[in-house]
Amino acid sequence: MLLLNYSPPTFSIKQVVPGMSETAVKPSMSPWTPLRNNRVFLFLWIATLVSNIGTWMHDVGAGWLVTSLTDSEFVVALMQTATSLPAFFFCCCLPGHWRISLIDACTC
């Protein structure tokens, strides 16, 4: 079988730059390179991480509060739906409307 003879490609620390001589090399990039080289991107990434953790804490706290106030699973589900519905409409419905508007504008 073809899968049994497969060997993953090997990567060296330095790779040759395409279109240049063999002596011109560039160091291979790590996934963390953008965070190390760009302070603005690092701060934006940290702020996004903190914001997401805060959102998760709010979701857990709101669910916990509604669970302690009532025994109805429907009310807990309704609260979670009401919390996530605006993000759903913003992320899913608006881009579709914008795409339709662009298609209509192009076919005039």
N, C-alpha and C positions, 0 to 999 in steps of 0.2 A: 504494500500500500504506500501511497505517497506520503501520508501523514506520519508513518513510522520512520521514514528517512529524513524528516524535516529537522533541521537544526536552526535555532534562532540566529539572526545576524549578530555579529560581534561589533561592538563600538569601542573605539579607542578614545583616549582623553583628548586627542587633537585630531581634527578631521581636515582634509584638504578642501580649500575653497574652490568651487567649480569655476572653470575658465581661467584659473591662474596657475602659475608654475607650482611644482611639487614642493618648493621651499616655503611658499606662502601658506600658512596654516592658521586656522582659527580654533580657539578652545571650544569644546562642546559645551552647550548651554544646559544648565540645570533648570528644573521647574521653578526654583526659587530666585532665579536671576532677576526677574522684573521687580521683586520685592526688595532685593538688595541694592539695585541700581537706581531706583526711582523713589525718592522719599514721599512724594505726593501720592503715588500709587499705593505705597505702604500704608500711609495714614488713611487713605480712602478704603483700603481693604480691611484695616482694623476697625474703622468706624462702621463698615457694613457688617462685620462679624458681631460687634457689640450690639448693633441695632437688631440683628436677627435673634440674638440671645434674648434681648428684651422682649421681642415679639413672642418668642416661645414661652417666656415666663408669664406674659400677659395671657396667652391662650390657656396655659395650665391653671393660672390663678382664677380666671373667669369661669372656666369649667368647674373648678373646685368650689367656687362660691355658689354657683347655680346648683351644684349637687348638694351642698350643705343647706341651701334654702328650700329646695323641693326634692321630692323623690321621683319626679317624672323624667323619664329618659327623653321624652319628646321635647321638653323645655330645654334640656341640655343640648340636644341636637339642633334645636331652633337657634339657640344662642351661638353655637359654632357656625351654623350656616349664615346667620346675620353678620358674623365677624368676617367670614371669608368671601361673602358675596360681592362686595365692592371690588376687591382685588380680582376676582374672577371676571367681572364685567369689564374692568379696565384692561386686563391682560388678554382676554379672549375675544371680546366683542368689538372693541374699538379698532384693533388692527384689521379685523375683517372688514369693517365699514370703510376704513381708509383704503384698503385694497380695492374694494368695489368702486369707490369714488375715483381712484386712479385709473381703473380700467375704463370707466365711463368717460373720463376726460380724454383718454387716448383714442377712443373709437369714434370721436366726433367727426 
